[in-house]
């Protein structure tokens, strides 16, 4: 069944499709099909989570809680609206009792299953989103205070690794004087990789992938030299292609250890409360990288506030430590100019000469002049 089959025309604001219910947005995104109705339970839906859902082309997303609670402006609702996905917000937990795969119908902001209304929330459109954003802007001060407190906590607990790189593993990759690209599975990380393809082809930087981003790095750029983070969701091909893996199991567990052992991949482990992307930046910086290009990594204030608070403050400190070496991929895409190879320049010169010769040949005077030149050249060779 295609999306068009499952979704009734928007003229009556009615949407139909099977419910897909999952506690984890990451797991849910993997099993969504076009036209499904995704049921999530997320307070303050961030851009990254919304992008993973929108990429699967669901007909609608029903959030049990508020996608923008008012603590700060979140980017998730805008991502869904821009992708043409209907968003029903703050629908309540009742819908979670429905069977996964049950056929549902959304009429306005009401969700109906088997003829019974099981949930009703707010249907978020452009006007509603603008109102939510304005209201949420007032909560920024509180979030900034929390962000600052978490940053100070990181300084107290992780000062050695942030300032001196103490405890960072030896990954066996020479980064001194090199350019390094750190790829995280963040908002629009695939699009950002595509935007800097000419840079990647020209400079051939060292590629560091953060967890699941290793597959995108392999598909859109090149094999990652280093993978940092959890590897449970990383494909075998990307893991085998990496020169080294730094296991940073932020949520505990030893699934990653078992995988790399089974594949025979060179690896080390790292325990830290800093996010994996921050650790990757610190590894590149401590190993003498000249330039560190970040892909899918938080760069703006809203990005930091959308991320988990401890992750955001840790990333902020890592970027501060790397300082002038940090360049964000969107900025790089705007200023980088492709470097043409010598053979390309030779081909352009030859093409220009051929075009000039053709222009001379079509004019009577030019044709006569070229004939004289050819005769002279032929005479020289004949005389030799």
N, C-alpha and C positions, 0 to 999 in steps of 0.2 A: 504494500500500500504506500503510495507516494504522499508527499506532504500535501499536495493539492487535493488528494482524495480524502485526507483526514481532516482538513481544515475547511470549514464552511466559509463562504465569502464574508469579508469584513464589513459588508454594508449593514448587516444586522448585529455586528459586534459579537457574533457567536463563533466559538472555536470548539472543535471536537478532536479527540485523539486519545490514545491509551496513556494512563498515568504511569510514570516511572518514579518510584519513591526510593530514595537512598539517603542514608545519613551523611555520607561523604560526597561533596560536590565533585571531587576528582574521580571517584568511582562511578558516580552517576553519569558524568560526561563521557566516560568510556563506553557506556552501554546505551546511550541515547541514540535514537534514529530520527531522521527528519520527520517532523509531524508529531512527535511525541509531546506529551505535556509533562514537564519536569516539576517535581515537588521537592523543594529544598527547605532547610531549616537553618537560615543564616542571618545573623544580626549584622547589619551594615555590609551589604554585598560589594566586594571590591572589584576592580576592573579585571584582574587576572581570573578570578572565579567566573565572572560573567562572560569573559571572552571564551573560556573553555566550554561553557554551555552554548553560547551563540554559534560556535564553530560547528556544532552538531545539528544546527537548524531545527530546533524544537518549534512547535507551534506556539507554545506558551510556557512560561515559568511561573509557578505558584510558590510564593515564599510564605512559610508559616509565620515568620517574624517580619520585622520591618527592614527593608533593604536600605533605608536611610533613617536611622533612629533619631537623628538630631544632634548626635555627638560631634559630627563633622560631615562635610559633603563627601559622599562616596561616588565613585565613578561607575559602579556596576549597573545601576538602572539605565544610565545613558547608553552604555554599550549595548544592552538588550534592545532599547528603543531604536537605536540606529540600525540594528540588524533586523528590524521588523518583527521582533519577538514580543508577543503580548506578555505583560507583567502584571500579575495579581499579587498585591502586597498585603502583608499582615493578615493572612487568611485564617490564622488559628491552627491549633494542632489536630483538630478533628479529622482533617483530610488524611492524616498519617495512618488512620485506622483502616483506610480503604485498601483493597487488594492491589498489589503491584500488577499493572497490565490491564486493570479495569478500564473500560471505555467511559470517558468523561466528556462532559459538555460544559463549556463556559459561556454563560449568558450575561453580558455586562461584566459584573464583578462577582457573580455567583457561580459556584462549581456544583454541577449536578451529576450524580452517579446513580444509575438505575432508577431514574425519575425522582430521586431524593436530593435535596440541597444539602451538601455535606460541608460546605465552607462558603464564606463570603468575606471578601476583603476590599481593597481599593484598587481599581484598575488605573495603573499609572500611565498617563499620557504626558505630552510635552508640558502642558499647563500645570498638571499636578507635580511633575518633576521640578519645575521652576520654583513652586511654592515650598517643596521639601528642601531644596537646595538653599533657599533664602533662610529658612528656619534653622537649618543645620549650621550655617555659617556662624551663628551666635555661639555654638558650642566649641569653636576652635580654641578659645583661650584655655579651656579646661584640658583639652587634648594636648595642647602644647606644654602645659605644666606637667602632665603625666609623661610625655615624651622626654622632657628634660630630666625628670627624676630617674627614668629608666637609663638614660645616657650616663648619669652620674653613677648609678649602680654598676653599669658595665665598666666604667673607669676604675671603680674600686676593685672589682673582681677580676677583670681581664686586662689590667694595665700592662703587664709584662708582654703578653702576646700582641697587643695593639702597638705598643711603643717600640719593642725590641724584637718582635717575632719569636719570643721564647716559646718553645714547645711546638713550633710548626715543623712538620716532618720534612726530611730531605726527599724530594720527589725525583731527583736524578735528571732534571731537565734544566739545561743552561738557558736562563732568561736574561742574563746580564746584557744590557744594551739592546735588547730585543723589544719588539712590540707584541703585546699580549691582548687577546680578546677574551673577556669573561662573559659567558652566555648563561643567563638564568631563564627559567621558564616563566617569565613575567608577562606583563601586558604587551601584546603585539611583538613578542620577541622574534617570531618567524618573519614578520614584515620588516622588522629592523635588520635582520640578517640579509634579507633580499636587497634592502636599500644600500648596504655597504659591500655588495658583491665585488664591485670593481676594486675597492680597497683590499679586500681579502685576496683577490687574484694577484694584484700588484705586489703587495707587501708580504704575503704569506706569513702572517703572524702566528705565534703560539696560541693554540685554542684551548681554553679551559671551560669545561661545561659543568654546570651545577645540576646534579641529579638527572631528572627526566629531560633536561634540555640537551643531553648528549645525543639523543636521536635526531633532534632538529639540527644540531650542529653537523652531524654526519650527513644528513639529507641535503642541507642548503649551503654548507660551506666546505668542510673537510673533516676528516677523522679528528676527534678531540685528542690532544696530547695528554691532557690531564682531566680527570673527572673528580669532582669534590661533592660530597654529600651522600644522601641515601640513594642506593642503586637498585632498589627493589623493582622500580618501574622502568629501568633502562634496558633496552634490547641487547641481546647477546652480541650482535655485530658491533655495536658501539663500544661495549665493554672490552671486547677482544682487540679492537683497534686502538684503544688508549695505551699510552706508554706507562701510565701509572694511575692508580685510583686511591684517593684519600677518603676513607670511610668516615663520614661524620653523621652518625645516626642521632639526629636531633631528638627523635621521639623514642629512643631506645630500641632494643631488639638486635638480633644478630643475623637477620635474613641476608643482609648485604655481605657479611663475612662468608656465609655459606656459598653465596653465588660466586664471588671472586675466587674463592678457594677451588670450587668446582671447575671454573674456566681457566685456572692457572694464571690469573692476571696479577702483575706486580702491584702491591698495595701496601698502605699503611693506615693507621687509625688515628683519629684526632678527637679529643674530648674538649668541648668548649661550648659555652652558652651563646656564643656569637652565631649568626646565621651562616650557612655554608657559603653564600655569595660573598659575604664580608671576609671570610677566611680565605677564599680564593684571591681576593684583591690583596690581602695581606701577604699571601704566599708570593704573588707576582712582585709586589713591592719589595719584600725582604730579599728576593732573589735578583734585584737590580733591574727590573723592567723599566725601559725608558718611557713607554706609553702603555696605558691600560685602558682599552676600549670596553665599555660596559654595554651589554645588550640585555634588555628585559630587566634591568636593575633600577631600583627606585632612584629618582633624580630630583623630583619636585617635592614641595611640602605636602601636597595632597597624597602623593605616593607614600611618603613616610607615615602619614597618619592612617592610611588605609591598611598598611601592613600591620602584622602583630606588633604590639608596642615594643617588646624586647628585641624583635628582629629589626625593626626600623631604627632604633637608637644604635644598635650594633653596626648596622650598615652605614649610618651617618658617620660614626667614629672612624670606621675603616676608610671611607672616602676622604675624610679629613687627613688621615695619616698619609695616604697616597698622594694627596695634594695635587700639584700641577700635572702629574702623570695621568690623571683621570680625564677621559673624554667619553661623553655619552654618544651612542650610535646615531641617534637622530641628528645631533649637531654635526657629527662627522660626515653624515650623508649630505648635509647642506654645503659643506666647504671643500670636500675632497674632490680633486680633479684627477681623472684617469691618466695614467702615465703610459704613453704609447711606446711600443718596442721599436728598435731601429728598423726592423724589417717592415713594420707598418709604415714608418716614415718613408722608406725607400719606395714602397708600393704607391704611396700617395704622390711622390715626386714623379714616378714613371707615369702614373695616370694623368697627371697634369701635363706632362710632355706629350703624351699621346693626344690629349684633347687639343693642345696647342697646334700640334701637327695637322690634326683634322681640320682645324679652323683655317690654317694657311692653305690647305689643299683645295678647299672649296672656293677660294678666291683666285681669279686669273693671275694676278701678279704673284701671289704666294705660291701657286702651283709651278709657275715658271722658275721662281727662285729656288724652290725645293728641288726641281729637276736639275738645275745647274749644280746645286750642292751635291746631289747624288752622283752626277757625272764626274765632278771633281774628285769625290771620294773613290769612285770606281777607278779613275785614272791613276790615283796614287797607288792603289793596290796593284793595278796592272803594271805600273812602272816598276814596282818592287819585284 
